[in-house]
């Protein structure tokens, strides 16, 4: 079963697998492809996981691990280089 805290590493891992930069949709697809079973077993989190994924991105930005939202094109997330 997944928790909200898992999303920080999941978002980071997805971006790393895409070479450090990907669309938000591609990050969501990656998380679904790799963690569908965990998400389905996570009760209410199953219904909020895409929202929680976005909060994880904010945490990564706050930690300095992800580029600021205004430093990338709209809809693109990138790891800080």
Secondary structure as GFF3:
##gff-version 3
##sequence-region A 1 81
A	DSSP	alpha_helix	6	17	.	.	.	ID=ss1
A	DSSP	beta_strand	21	23	.	.	.	ID=ss2
A	DSSP	alpha_helix	24	40	.	.	.	ID=ss3
A	DSSP	alpha_helix	45	62	.	.	.	ID=ss4
A	DSSP	three_ten_helix	69	71	.	.	.	ID=ss5
A	DSSP	beta_strand	76	78	.	.	.	ID=ss6
###
